[in-house]
Amino acid sequence: MAVVYINDQPVDIGSERLNLIQAAQKAGVFIPHYCWHPALSVVASCRMCLVEVGEKKPDGTIAMQPRVVPACQTPAKDATVCLTNSEKAKNAQANTLESLLLNHPLDCPVCDKAGECKLQDFSYGFGHSTSRMVDPKNTPPNKPDIGERISLFTDRCIMCSRCVRFTREISGSAELMVSNRGHHSEIDIFPGEPVNNKLAGNVVDLCPVGALANKDFLYKQRVWFLKTQASVCAGCSTGCSIQVDHNKDVVHRIRPRENPLAQGQFICDEGRFDYAYVNGAERFDRPLSGQAFLPAGAAGQQEYLPLEPMTWENAIPAVRGELAKAAKENGAALAGVISPMLTVEEAFLFAKFIKGLSSDARLYLGWVPRVGKDEQFPQDRHGNPLGAVKFTIRAEKCPNRRGVEEVLKHFQGEVLGFDQMLTDAARLEALYLTAAYPPRLGAWLTDEQTQTLARIPLLVVQDLAPTPISERARFVLPAATFAEKDGCFVNHANLAQQLHRAVRPGAIGRTEGQIFLNLLDRRGLIQAKAVREELAREVPFFAALDGNLGEFGVKLS
């Protein structure tokens, strides 16, 4: 058992291999730092974490080293004594800040990092209150296009080298380097090698100051206007933990949220930048109804009247009534398709509704999008692996296939796939089809498949925006995105994580869960926790969900 002493406070670190920054965190003491990051190699270049260090002898005396040392590079071992608040340590940190500020521009009023900038925070908390700089500042030219989505404000850089190490150690693409020397050192890209790897956006998160900027977010919002909600990425089956930054029901930014059980520290650019559809103007904003007809004298293909808006008060009874009528006539000809974009709570309520209409009705797993193959990082510019895998972008581009499969197994003992539904479509009289796939996945039905489903007399489609199949539907109900609902997803490794509503579901006013609750003729607003507890009681696979899922989620077995 190893015990270290942080500002005279004993901290038991057991057998963990920690540095002094991490040991101090266990004691509730923050040591300021710029270059150190738990997922990157240690370089101890910023010198911001300088502390006094010594050793407590068996007789109780303490032998202190004569000079300050970087806490990030100093291992925490038994009997180590660390002083972070001594005059020597505080002066060293303040002097380091003064040297970092020598050439730093006073850009705070226009810098995107203002409000979440470590240079601002540390200057206030650990720095001098005055500047002694009298010479002109070194102002290297900015590089607004070092990547498709990244700009570099060179004069703001404090040379922590986090971004350089990330591209070498995590993405493996190594586009960034340090050029020149001394006060003229600066971050740059290699000629003809922009920072366009699939994890590139993480360098903006890693930058402790405003040197690296996300073009997608640049000059759009001040961070103190933003509200942040913990959620789960719906981009692939990894289910990365994320933070959704929003203001006035508009999503402005997606950032990673550390989760050692899911993705670790980072997210890919697909998950980071594919959120525009959440704010999209083309989305369905109300229920719609349409009607197929045969043109006079025509013996061929039926045509369709334009979809007409409905009120929720009319839509819910109409959909329920039409499906109930079809189930009464022939329950075996009724089917429901559960999209892997739904939460487990929504999938459970939907299955209850369809099976409640007829025990003979069939449930199918919705289309599971797969794009290419799993991509593992680090990898070189040609896609070849480099060492141990530190991040994976999965080919399966949906967040909850596993959760939906377990719901299907509970209700009918087997999982019927989307292709099976297309095969069975010829005998169906009524179909409720849920979708909600992000637009970047493109068309999820071929023209032939659309024609096949369009022949079903009663077709209910629930989707985000108009598609060829929604134009052929008897009823169209709006769908909600991951940012607009509460619930949980189960990723490829059976990790159940909770997502929280960041923004209201706009003009649609209702999530899928609320719609399914109303179709079941249950009163009140949807409470994901209550549905999850009901699910946990009825489906053994989800028994662990009967309680708090915690920050990192719960592993299901």
C-alpha positions, -999 to +999 in steps of 0.1 A: +000+000+000+015+033-011+007+065+007+017+099-006+014+133+011-002+161-008+000+194+011+004+174+043-027+153+035-021+116+033-035+099+002-036+061-002-030+053-039-027+015-034-008-002-062-019+023-089+008+038-110+001+075-109+020+107-113+017+135-088-010+153-108-032+122-106-024+116-069-033+152-061-066+147-079-074+119-055-068+143-026-091+169-042-061+191-051-057+205-086-023+210-100-024+233-131-010+218-163-011+223-201+009+197-218-001+166-198-030+145-208-039+110-195-042+096-230-009+110-244+028+105-237+045+127-211+067+155-223+068+179-193+073+208-217+049+235-204+064+236-169+030+247-155+028+219-130+060+227-111+057+216-074+080+210-044+088+173-038+104+154-010+104+121+008+091+113+043+117+092+061+108+063+085+117+085+115+091+111+104+115+137+090+110+151+055+139+156+030+128+181+003+145+184-030+162+217-035+143+226-067+108+224-081+100+195-104+071+189-130+044+169-113+034+152-145+068+135-149+072+126-112+058+092-102+038+090-070+054+064-048+052+055-012+063+083+012+064+109-015+057+144-002+043+170-026+037+207-019+016+225-044+008+256-024+042+266-011+057+299-020+084+283-041+058+263-061+034+292-065+062+315-077+074+289-102+038+285-116+033+322-118+067+327-136+058+300-161+025+318-168+044+350-173+066+335-199+037+319-217+019+353-218+050+372-232+039+367-268+002+358-263-022+383-279-050+399-260-076+382-282-101+372-254-129+394-267-128+377-301-114+342-292-138+313-293-120+297-263-129+326-240-149+313-211-133+278-212-097+288-217-071+273-194-048+303-200-075+326-188-083+304-158-048+298-147-038+334-152-065+344-128-059+315-103-021+311-104-005+340-123+008+375-115-016+404-117+007+425-138+029+421-169+065+432-173+066+428-210+078+459-228+091+446-261+070+440-292+053+406-292+062+379-317+031+375-339+035+347-364+009+345-392-022+325-386-030+294-407-068+294-413-069+262-434-047+235-418-076+212-423-111+210-438-127+218-405-097+232-384-081+266-383-048+274-365-043+308-348-006+305-345-001+336-323-023+321-295-003+288-293+015+280-261+034+250-276+020+224-253+023+199-283-009+180-273-021+182-309+012+169-323+012+140-300-024+132-307-018+129-345+012+107-338-001+085-310-038+082-314-048+089-350-014+078-363-016+102-393+011+125-379+001+156-400+012+181-373+048+191-363+067+217-344+088+239-367+115+265-358+131+269-324+128+289-292+103+318-291+098+313-328+086+277-325+052+271-340+028+243-349+025+236-386+014+208-410+037+190-433+034+203-469+004+189-487-008+170-456-038+188-440-053+176-408-082+157-423-080+123-405-112+109-391-103+119-355-091+154-364-116+173-344-101+160-311-071+183-315-095+213-309-107+197-277-072+190-266-059+225-272-060+243-238-061+277-254-077+292-285-050+282-310-069+254-327-105+263-337-134+243-351-146+260-382-180+245-377-184+264-344-162+294-350-178+327-341-212+312-337-218+312-299-202+324-267-197+293-245-213+310-215-246+311-234-244+273-240-260+247-218-244+212-218-262+179-216-247+144-212-258+121-240-248+092-262-237+094-299-260+077-323-234+075-351-223+039-347-225+009-324-197+021-302-221+044-284-195+071-275-203+092-245-208+128-256-217+163-244-243+182-264-238+219-262-270+238-270-287+272-267-324+280-272-332+245-285-305+246-311-275+222-310-243+241-316-215+216-308-208+180-299-179+172-276-165+139-262-173+129-226-148+105-211-160+069-206-135+041-200-162+015-206-171+029-241-147+050-263-123+064-237-113+100-241-121+109-278-148+108-305-146+105-343-155+134-366-186+115-379-202+118-344-188+153-338-200+170-369-231+150-380-257+169-360-270+195-385-300+173-392-311+178-356-317+215-364-329+208-400-357+228-415-368+199-437-379+177-408-415+166-403-431+190-378-466+174-375-485+142-383-496+137-419-521+116-437-523+105-473-544+082-494-536+060-523-560+058-553-563+042-587-567+067-616-600+063-634-598+035-660-563+025-649-555-011-641-519-005-632-499+013-605-518+032-579-511+069-573-510+090-541-527+121-530-504+148-513-499+143-476-522+165-455-514+178-420-532+163-390-535+173-354-522+150-327-557+148-313-568+133-346-537+114-356-533+091-325-568+077-326-568+074-364-535+054-364-546+033-335-580+026-350-568+017-384-541-007-371-566-022-347-591-027-375-564-044-396-554-066-367-590-077-361-594-087-397-561-106-399-536-103-371-510-123-389-509-097-417-500-069-393-463-061-387-441-036-370-405-027-378-384-015-348-355+008-359-321+004-342-322+042-339-349+039-312-340+037-275-347+005-256-376+021-238-392+032-272-386-003-287-403-019-256-434+004-258-436-001-296-435-039-293-461-038-265-484-018-288-481-040-318-483-073-299-512-058-279-532-054-312-526-090-321-504-118-306-501-130-342-485-097-354-449-100-363-420-077-352-389-071-373-356-055-367-352-023-388-325-017-413-290-020-398-268+003-417-232-009-423-206+012-441-173-005-450-155-022-422-144-013-386-116+013-386-090+010-359-066+037-348-037+046-348-033+039-385-010+055-410-022+076-440-027+044-460-050+028-434-024+004-421-025-003-383+002+011-360+005-006-327-022-013-301-057-002-309-067+030-291-099+039-309-124+022-332-150+036-356-174+008-362-190-001-395-224-006-380-239+029-381-267+026-355-266+028-317-291+003-305-292-029-325-284-050-295-311-034-274-338-039-301-327-075-306-333-084-270-367-067-270-376-088-301-364-120-284-386-113-254-418-107-274-415-134-301-385-156-292-365-147-323-351-118-342-365-113-377-344-091-398-352-063-423-346-086-453-371-111-439-397-083-436-392-074-473-397-110-482-429-112-461-442-078-474-464-094-501-487-110-475-489-080-452-520-059-449-507-033-424-472-022-415-459+003-390-423+012-401-400+032-378-368+047-392-352+080-380-319+073-398-295+103-402-294+118-437-257+111-441-266+073-445-284+081-477-314+061-491-321+031-469-346+016-493-340+009-530-367+019-555-378-017-558-381-021-521-401+012-519-425-002-545-428-034-526-437-017-493-460+009-511-483-020-521-492-026-485-527-012-480-521+004-446-486+018-442-476+039-412-441+055-415-423+073-387-393+093-399-373+125-395-379+139-430-396+132-463-384+100-481-398+081-511-415+056-488-431+084-466-447+098-497-465+065-502-477+062-466-513+063-452-500+080-421-466+097-414-456+104-379-426+126-370-395+111-353-371+126-329-333+126-328-309+114-301-306+150-288-343+153-282-351+123-261-344+105-228-337+068-227-308+044-232-289+027-260-272-007-258-239-007-277-222-036-295-206-047-262-239-048-243-231-015-225-263+003-216-258+040-215-283+067-207-290+097-230-307+128-218-328+153-237-307+184-247-333+202-268-370+200-271-383+181-301-392+213-319-425+217-336-432+180-335-438+183-298-435+145-292-408+119-292-414+083-304-418+072-268-445+097-262-463+087-293-461+050-284-473+058-249-503+076-264-510+047-288-511+024-258-537+048-244-516+056-214-520+091-200-494+116-191-459+125-203-433+098-211-410+091-182-381+071-196-370+060-161-405+045-153-406+027-187-370+014-181-380+000-147-410-017-163-387-031-189-363-043-163-391-062-144-404-079-175-373-087-196-345-105-177-318-093-200-325-057-189-328-065-152-297-044-144-315-013-157-338-012-126-319+017-110-294+044-118-272+037-149-245+060-135-221+082-154-205+054-175-235+031-180-242-005-170-229-037-186-257-061-194-252-099-196 
